[in-house]
Amino acid sequence: MFAILNGIRVLDLTSVVLGPYATQMLGDFGAEVIKIESTEGDMFRAVRPGRSEQMGAGFVNCNRNKQSMALNLKSDRGKNIFYRLVETADAVVHNMRTKTAVKLGIGYEDVKARNPKIVYCNAQGFGEKGPLADVPAYDDIIQAASGLAYVNADEEGRPRYLPTIVADKVAGLQLTIAVLGALLHKQSTGMGCAVEAPMFEGIVSFLMAEQMAGQSFVPSMGGTGYDRLNAPYRNPFPTADGYIALLPYSKKNWIDFFHLVGRPELAELEIVTDAVKRSENINTLYQMIHEVTPEKTTDEWCELLRNADIPHTKVNYLNELLEDEHLNAVGLFEEYDHPSEGRMRVVRSPFMMQGVEHKADQPTQLLGQANEKILAELGIDRQEMEQLKEAGVIEYS
């Protein structure tokens, strides 16, 4: 945990992956993040594998550096507690549909009425001004709607989902940026604001930065699609004993590669020496690589390409990452003893900072684990807490 957002309090109403991934980064940066869950808990707690019903691995990996508060926002007493917290907060973050937030009484106007300087950020599936504003959305839905599943089609043209929650996590990164930008606005002007970071628009923006291609021009200079990325031979190349990722990128890289494989005549071709021609014929060049890589083992290629300073890497399986020399050298994977879940392995924050205080991360909490602490700060005594629990307004683990 880095102490760069010290003193910032964030009320986190997010669930599953998108929002929690975003607010975890805020917690990693030192913000005080209060994760407000329903009394049943975030549904992602149940996703397996896990040692207990309270926390699956995915939930643990998206919710460190947060305090868990279980609060029934459908009750008047629960809402009043939330409003009191809003008065102490710098930001409110959620990833529910706007109509749901308004119905609960926690829309922007409701929150702003309690704290005019609040930063209010939400990441629903589709932007509020569009006809799909009320449509539910999850990662698979956005991968399909955004064109990402189509771009990832198999050789027969059948669309496929990427086997990672890419839409949620990219949208989560965008939500983090939205919160940080809004907090800077508040710091410089003293005024709050509302920021919407919808998934659909966010992923289309992410995808079309390069895939807009010829449609970037008016009139059009061609269709969408970045030729290099969509080239049929753009895949890890087969070697004598596996696969290798190999990317001659510059003119020098390509010339050096063809000399390396004993084909100096290819290094003189216009599709190699001319950058525009190279771009237009990239699939042909990839096919040339494909034809020669089976002649050597992966390790042999890695040594040759390393000496020639040509970008490359072996293709890692996920399990191999845990033994990766570089990742172990930088300490990306850390082991620790979780108070309730036992010995755990975690991917630390990928950031490194100098000149900033660094504290130990706080482990992901059980449902409602911070209720007593947070409610006591609001002046609610133990007897009232018990009454709130009996009434179903709060919950403890």
Secondary structure, 3 states (H helix, E strand, C coil): CECCCCCCEEEECCCCCHHHHHHHHHHHCCCEEEEEECCCCCHHHHCCCECCCCCEHHHHHHCCCEEEEEECCCCHHHHHHHHHHHCCCCEEEECCCHHHHHHHCCCHHHHHHHCCCCEEEECCCCCCCCCCCCCCCCHHHHHHHCCHHHHCCCCCCCCCCCCCCHHHHHHHHHHHHHHHHHHHHHHHHCCCEEEECCHHHHHHHHHHHHHCHHHHCCCCCCCCCCHHHHCCCCCCEECCCCEEEECCCCHHHHHHHHHHCCCCCHHHCHHHHCHHHHHHCHHHHHHHHHHHHHHCCHHHHHHHHHHCCCCEEECCCHHHHCCCHHHHHHCCEEEEEECCCEEEEEECCCCCCCCCCECCCCCCCCCCCCHHHHHHHCCCCHHHHHHHHHCCCEECC
